[in-house]
Amino acid sequence: MRIPRLRASVLALVVMVGLAATTDPTAANFTATTVNPSNVFTTATLSLTNDKATAGQLVTVSNMVPGDTASRTVTITNTGNVGFTYSGAASATITTVLWTDLTKGLQITAKRGLTTLYTGPLKDLALPASGTIAPAATDTLTLAFSLPTTADNSFQGLTQTFTITYTAAQLAGTAQ
């Protein structure tokens, strides 16, 4: 009779070992966590102004005759918080020969300091990209408008309105 008792004891031991092997060994371990809270990305503000932004403030000339010139300055200010370059172009919604005649119509010379940026018909004004304008920095342009001496009687009594638009472009992004 001892043998069956021994078998029962061995069988019980085998069952207990089997149960121990199938239970979750991590259930009794300690755990811990850590976090990276409140991470933030904020985008830049790209903004510019000019000191002659009111209608007609840049240039208004009456009774212009062939050979007249009008020289004005405009200061572009970076009012954002990121550097940029800017370019400029002229446009008109209603046109006269002052605008459409590329030879006898209104002409412009645009300068930055002593550097000439553009000389030619006002209609085709295309200011190339400026150097970098840092936040709160300024850039001053001198614009000289003229009516050529070749303008004839067909240019009398005309009015031409136009807009110069300055467009800022962000600088390339960088690794941060």
C-alpha positions as CSV (number, residue, x, y, z in Angstrom):
1,M,0.0,0.0,0.0
2,R,2.9,2.3,0.3
3,I,3.3,2.4,-3.4
4,P,0.0,4.0,-4.2
5,R,0.5,6.6,-1.5
6,L,3.9,7.4,-3.0
7,R,2.3,7.7,-6.4
8,A,-0.3,10.1,-5.1
9,S,2.5,12.2,-3.4
10,V,4.5,12.3,-6.6
11,L,1.4,13.2,-8.7
12,A,0.5,16.0,-6.3
13,L,4.1,17.3,-6.5
14,V,4.0,17.2,-10.3
15,V,0.7,19.1,-10.4
16,M,2.1,21.8,-8.0
17,V,5.2,22.3,-10.1
18,G,3.1,22.5,-13.2
19,L,0.8,25.2,-11.7
20,A,3.8,27.2,-10.4
21,A,5.3,27.2,-13.9
22,T,2.1,28.6,-15.6
23,T,1.5,31.5,-13.2
24,D,2.5,35.1,-14.2
25,P,6.0,35.6,-12.8
26,T,5.7,39.5,-13.0
27,A,2.6,39.7,-10.8
28,A,4.7,40.2,-7.7
29,N,7.3,42.7,-9.2
30,F,7.4,46.4,-8.5
31,T,6.6,48.9,-11.4
32,A,7.2,52.6,-11.9
33,T,6.5,55.2,-14.6
34,T,7.7,58.6,-15.7
35,V,6.2,61.2,-18.1
36,N,7.2,64.2,-20.3
37,P,4.3,66.6,-19.4
38,S,3.1,69.7,-21.1
39,N,5.3,69.8,-24.2
40,V,4.7,72.8,-26.4
41,F,5.3,73.9,-30.0
42,T,4.6,77.5,-30.8
43,T,4.7,78.7,-34.4
44,A,6.3,82.0,-35.4
45,T,4.5,85.2,-36.5
46,L,5.5,86.5,-39.9
47,S,4.4,90.2,-40.1
48,L,5.5,93.4,-41.8
49,T,4.3,97.0,-42.0
50,N,5.4,100.1,-43.9
51,D,5.4,103.7,-42.8
52,K,3.3,104.8,-45.8
53,A,0.4,102.4,-45.5
54,T,-2.4,105.0,-45.8
55,A,-3.9,105.6,-49.3
56,G,-1.9,108.2,-51.2
57,Q,0.6,108.6,-48.4
58,L,3.6,107.2,-50.4
59,V,3.1,109.6,-53.4
60,T,0.4,111.9,-54.6
61,V,1.4,114.4,-57.3
62,S,-0.9,116.8,-59.1
63,N,-0.2,118.7,-62.4
64,M,2.7,116.5,-63.4
65,V,4.4,117.4,-66.7
66,P,6.9,115.5,-68.8
67,G,10.3,115.6,-67.1
68,D,8.9,115.8,-63.5
69,T,10.1,113.5,-60.8
70,A,8.9,112.7,-57.3
71,S,11.3,110.9,-54.9
72,R,9.9,109.2,-51.8
73,T,11.1,106.8,-49.1
74,V,9.3,103.9,-47.6
75,T,10.4,102.0,-44.5
76,I,9.5,98.3,-44.1
77,T,9.4,97.1,-40.5
78,N,9.5,93.5,-39.4
79,T,6.7,93.4,-36.8
80,G,6.8,89.6,-36.4
81,N,9.1,87.4,-34.3
82,V,11.0,85.7,-37.1
83,G,13.4,87.0,-39.7
84,F,12.3,87.2,-43.3
85,T,13.1,88.5,-46.8
86,Y,10.6,90.5,-48.8
87,S,10.0,91.5,-52.4
88,G,7.7,94.0,-53.9
89,A,5.5,94.6,-57.0
90,A,3.2,97.2,-58.4
91,S,-0.4,96.7,-59.6
92,A,-3.3,98.8,-60.9
93,T,-7.0,97.9,-61.2
94,I,-7.8,100.7,-63.7
95,T,-5.2,101.7,-66.2
96,T,-4.4,104.6,-68.4
97,V,-1.5,105.1,-70.9
98,L,0.4,106.4,-67.8
99,W,0.5,102.7,-66.8
100,T,0.3,100.8,-70.1
101,D,2.9,102.8,-72.2
102,L,6.2,101.2,-71.2
103,T,8.3,104.0,-72.7
104,K,6.4,107.2,-72.2
105,G,4.3,106.2,-69.2
106,L,5.3,106.4,-65.5
107,Q,8.8,105.2,-64.7
108,I,10.4,104.3,-61.4
109,T,13.8,103.7,-59.9
110,A,13.9,101.8,-56.7
111,K,17.0,101.9,-54.5
112,R,18.2,100.4,-51.2
113,G,20.9,102.8,-50.1
114,L,23.1,103.3,-53.1
115,T,22.1,100.0,-54.7
116,T,19.6,100.2,-57.6
117,L,17.1,97.4,-57.3
118,Y,14.9,98.3,-60.3
119,T,14.7,100.9,-63.1
120,G,11.9,100.9,-65.6
121,P,8.2,101.2,-66.2
122,L,6.2,101.4,-62.9
123,K,3.9,98.8,-64.4
124,D,6.7,96.2,-64.4
125,L,8.1,97.0,-60.9
126,A,9.6,93.9,-59.4
127,L,11.7,94.4,-56.3
128,P,14.0,91.4,-55.8
129,A,14.1,89.7,-52.5
130,S,15.8,91.8,-49.8
131,G,18.4,90.6,-47.4
132,T,17.3,89.1,-44.1
133,I,15.2,91.5,-42.0
134,A,15.4,90.5,-38.4
135,P,12.5,90.9,-35.9
136,A,12.0,94.6,-35.1
137,A,14.5,95.6,-37.8
138,T,13.7,98.0,-40.7
139,D,14.7,98.4,-44.3
140,T,14.3,101.7,-46.2
141,L,13.7,102.0,-49.9
142,T,14.0,105.2,-52.0
143,L,11.5,105.3,-54.9
144,A,11.9,107.9,-57.6
145,F,8.9,108.3,-59.9
146,S,9.1,110.1,-63.2
147,L,7.1,111.1,-66.3
148,P,9.6,110.9,-69.2
149,T,10.2,114.0,-71.4
150,T,8.9,111.9,-74.3
151,A,5.3,111.9,-73.0
152,D,3.2,113.7,-75.5
153,N,-0.2,115.4,-75.6
154,S,-2.1,112.0,-75.2
155,F,-0.8,112.0,-71.6
156,Q,-2.6,115.2,-70.6
157,G,-5.3,115.2,-67.9
158,L,-4.8,111.6,-66.8
159,T,-4.9,110.1,-63.4
160,Q,-3.3,106.8,-62.5
161,T,-3.6,105.1,-59.2
162,F,-1.5,102.1,-58.2
163,T,-0.6,99.9,-55.3
164,I,2.8,98.6,-54.3
165,T,2.6,95.3,-52.4
166,Y,5.5,94.1,-50.3
167,T,5.4,90.3,-49.6
168,A,7.5,88.7,-46.8
169,A,8.8,85.2,-47.1
170,Q,10.0,83.2,-44.0
171,L,13.6,82.1,-43.9
172,A,14.3,78.4,-44.2
173,G,13.5,76.3,-41.1
174,T,16.3,75.0,-39.0
175,A,16.9,72.1,-36.7
176,Q,16.1,73.0,-33.1
